[in-house]
Amino acid sequence: MRHERCRWSWVTGAAALVTLLVGTAPATAQTERELLQQAREAMERGQEAYVAERWPEAADAFLAAYRARPFSAFLYNAGIALERQGSLRDAVQQYERYVEAEPDASDVDEVRARIERLRAALGAAEPDPGTDPDPGTEPDPGAEPTTRPPAVVVDEPPQVMKSLLSVETNPADARISVRQGGRVVATGPSPFAETLDEGEYEISVEHGDYQTITRSMRIRAGRVYVAILEMSQGEFLGYLRVVSDPPGARVYLDDREAGSVGDTPYQNVVVSGTHRIWVDRPGYEPQEREVEVGLGDDLRTEFSLERVTYGRLRVVANVPGATVLVDGREVGTVPYEGDHDAGVRRVVVRHRGMKDYVEEVDLQRGQLTPLRVRLRPSVSRSGAWAMLTLGVLTAGGGAALAILADGTRRDLDADRRQGILATDDSRFLRGRILSIGANAAFGLAGLLGILSIYYFVRDPLPDSEGTALEPRDWTLVPHFDLLQRAGGAEFRWSF
């Protein structure tokens, strides 16, 4: 455990505790804490292997814990694993090391008696000297060693492993006493470490300048407990570790409104007791959990985060203020950022005088999809409208001329029926002129109509274009202004 990386945020005055436990601690003390954490992790590996009956792996892990921090509990546990493996000689060696390290242990007589029984079993298993092979015969190096079954039956190895209790106090010259059933089983100054059997204990810490602090504690088999006590606050501390999949989630402890205490993977000392944890990562559903941190515990809690059901769309364009529509519904203007149901969405970006940009965008759950758009000017249709208007007017003029020509024709027909029509009547010329004018007007109107349609359809300019980039996670970036005593957060991404 690296205390120099810890952060403190949940009680008034806790910053002073971190300074005392971390900032002023000498380099050797920091190294000892790191080694103790290594021993704890090795002990946990050994316990897991022991439960799975992987005896060699368990013994190796217990001995690795001993190399990190030479506590006798690790030797005893290694002896149990080796004995269950059937390596009696190695088991005797570890039991002997335990007795040498703990000559005053409460079970030292039992361990000595077990050593003697194992030695007797080993002696009985030695080959009979009278059955030695022919001295002139070379032994086969690949052959298995042959031994006779032991004549002495050794009872089942111990089932319960020993545990380690380590107590650190601030200040460091406190007196630690461990009682069980009213009897003192261990005592010594802090920093304090003691090998203990499974059971219920009472831990007392005395210091001349502070009130005595007493707490009950249950020790489970094969565990390493590291209790930290701040005498001025009267609180025992445990270790809390929060991990998430994926990592990088913000961690809130006990008071969400107080802000995040760090990111996963997160670790810190906390006051023993019940704590509420919130884990929140942008793009994932937030999770909440209540945990119990016991005295001296190193609690690891894991969160498996699930993505939200919506995706985020970000639209930027070369024309600020352009309208953004998603699935036919206007949602905002450029630059635009918004959340929409995950899936394929039809996005339209439009602006007056510009060609519409249309794109099918696949929004992924809990991810940001950036869309970069370049709108192109649309073709002016004023010429087409002018031609269309002129064509309509020309057609109207042609219709008027046609009506006049038809009226002249009807007048001539009427006079012809009455027999009063003269062959040199001027209306013949006027009717022909009106008819020719009407036909010419209709022809010109048709030509203008065709030209207007052409200019309505003709588009020599390039279309609007855009690019939907690969979806990526979005991140929440907090910012603080200590001078103004203000703060906030913003989402950031990159194109």
Buried (B, 14 or more C-beta within 10 A) or exposed (E): BEBEEBBBBBBEEBEBBBEBBBEEBEEEBBEBBBBBBBBBBBBBBBBBBBEEEBBEBBBBBBBBBBEBBEBBBBBBBBBBBBBBBEBBEBBBBBBBBBBEBBEEBBBEEEBEEBBEBBBBBBEBBEEEEEEEEEEEEEEEEEEEEEEEEBEEEBEEBBEEBBBBBBBBBBEBEBBBBBBBEEEEBBBEEBBBBBBBBBBEBBBBBBBEEBEEBEBEBEBEBBBBBBBBBBBBBEBBBBBBBBBBEEEEBBBBBBEBEEBBBBBBBBBBBBBBEEBEBBBBBBBBEBBEEEBEBBBBBBBBBEBEBEBBEBBBBBBBBBBEEBBBBBEEEEBBBBEBBEEBEBEEBEBBBBBEEBBBBBBEBEBBBBBBBBBBBBBBEBBEEEBBEBBBEBBBEBBEBBBBBBEBBBEBBEBBEEEEEEEEBEEEBEBBEBBEBBBEBBBBBBEBBBEBBEBBBEBBEEEEEEEBEBEBBEBBBBBBEEEEEEEEEEEEBEBEBEE
